Amino acid sequence: MSMTVQYASTREEVFRWYLGLWKKTIWKVHLLMLFAPMGIVALRLVSSHRPLAADALLESLGFGVVIVAIMWAYPLFMYKPYPRVLTIDAAGITSTIGKRSGVRRWATIASIHETDEGSVVMQLKNGNAFIVPLRAFHSAKARQEFVEAARSWLTMANP
């Protein structure tokens, strides 16, 4: 038995997902990326027995800001706003956008959770996610059945 939904993601949905993920874990990576260039510059200056230069440290901090900004912008620009057909079954998730199609086995899925807005998020182990908005389901019962089936297949694939 398979289940299919059709929807198109919005930039706002992707932003909300990323913000939630950021609050949980990604903020640590961003903090590291923000200050890592300063640390590298400071180590190079100290190892070459030169005094720490404020302008060099500020430039490296600016570089860190650019890196973090790119990390924030990437998912917002890479999302696909086109209609998507997403099918789940015992083998995994099949996603089709236009003529492009891809399959993800349940073993590549890290978790399935529901957002406060009613979206179903199927988080992949590589950091990407399928964000299925509430409007993709024709009823609350259809959404509940979708979530239960997805969680069941995920549990079977990752005992």
C-alpha positions in Angstrom: 0.0 0.0 0.0 1.3 3.4 -0.9 0.2 6.9 0.0 0.5 10.0 -2.3 0.2 13.7 -1.6 0.7 16.7 -3.9 1.8 20.1 -2.8 4.2 23.0 -3.5 6.5 24.3 -0.7 6.8 27.9 0.2 9.9 29.8 1.2 8.2 30.6 4.5 7.7 26.9 5.3 11.4 26.2 4.5 12.4 29.1 6.7 10.3 27.9 9.6 11.8 24.4 9.3 15.3 25.8 9.2 14.7 28.1 12.1 13.4 25.2 14.2 16.4 23.1 13.3 18.7 26.1 14.0 17.3 26.5 17.5 17.9 22.8 18.2 21.4 22.2 16.8 22.6 24.3 13.9 23.3 27.4 16.0 26.4 25.6 17.3 27.7 25.1 13.8 27.0 28.7 12.9 28.7 30.0 16.0 31.8 27.9 15.2 31.8 29.1 11.6 31.4 32.7 12.8 34.5 32.7 15.0 36.7 30.0 13.4 38.2 32.4 10.9 39.2 34.7 13.8 40.8 31.8 15.6 42.8 30.8 12.5 44.0 34.4 11.9 44.9 34.7 15.6 46.9 31.4 15.6 48.8 32.4 12.4 49.7 35.8 13.9 50.8 34.3 17.2 52.8 31.5 15.5 54.6 34.0 13.3 55.3 36.1 16.4 53.4 39.1 15.1 51.1 41.1 17.3 47.4 40.6 17.0 46.1 43.2 14.6 42.5 44.4 15.2 41.9 45.0 11.5 42.9 41.4 10.6 40.6 40.0 13.3 37.7 42.2 12.2 38.2 41.1 8.6 38.2 37.5 9.6 35.0 38.1 11.7 33.5 39.7 8.5 34.4 36.5 6.6 32.7 34.4 9.3 29.6 36.6 9.0 29.5 35.9 5.2 29.9 32.2 5.8 26.9 32.1 8.2 24.8 34.3 5.9 25.4 31.8 3.1 24.5 28.9 5.3 21.2 30.7 6.2 20.5 31.6 2.6 21.3 28.3 1.0 18.1 26.4 1.9 15.9 29.4 1.1 17.3 29.7 -2.4 17.7 25.9 -3.1 14.1 24.9 -2.2 11.9 24.0 -5.1 8.6 26.0 -5.2 7.1 23.8 -8.0 4.3 21.2 -7.5 5.6 18.0 -6.0 4.1 14.6 -5.9 5.4 12.6 -2.9 4.6 9.0 -2.5 5.5 6.9 0.5 5.4 3.1 0.7 7.3 0.3 2.5 10.4 0.9 0.3 10.7 4.6 1.0 9.8 8.0 -0.3 9.5 8.8 -4.0 9.4 12.5 -4.9 8.6 13.9 -8.3 8.9 17.6 -9.3 8.1 18.1 -13.0 10.2 15.5 -15.0 12.7 15.0 -12.1 12.2 12.1 -9.8 14.1 10.7 -6.8 13.8 7.9 -4.3 14.9 7.9 -0.7 15.0 4.6 1.2 13.7 4.7 4.8 17.2 3.9 6.0 18.2 7.4 4.9 15.5 9.1 7.0 16.5 10.2 10.5 13.1 11.2 11.9 9.5 12.1 11.2 7.9 14.8 13.3 5.0 17.2 13.1 5.3 21.0 13.4 3.0 23.4 15.4 1.6 24.5 12.0 0.6 21.0 11.1 3.4 20.2 8.6 4.9 16.7 8.5 8.7 16.9 8.4 10.6 13.8 7.2 14.2 14.7 8.2 16.9 13.0 6.2 20.2 11.9 7.8 22.1 14.3 5.4 20.3 17.3 6.9 17.7 17.8 4.1 14.0 17.3 4.7 10.7 16.8 3.1 8.3 19.3 4.5 4.8 18.2 3.8 2.4 21.1 4.6 -1.0 20.6 6.2 -2.7 21.7 3.0 -1.3 18.6 1.2 -3.8 16.4 3.1 -7.5 16.4 2.2 -8.5 15.6 5.8 -7.1 15.3 9.4 -7.6 11.6 9.1 -5.6 11.3 5.9 -2.8 13.3 7.5 -2.8 11.0 10.6 -2.8 7.9 8.4 0.2 9.3 6.4 2.2 10.0 9.6 1.4 6.6 11.1 2.3 4.8 8.0 5.6 6.7 7.5 6.6 6.2 11.1 5.8 2.5 10.9 7.9 2.0 7.8 10.7 4.1 9.3 10.7 1.9 12.4 10.8 -1.3 10.3 13.7 0.0 8.3 15.7 1.3 11.3 14.9 -1.2 14.2 
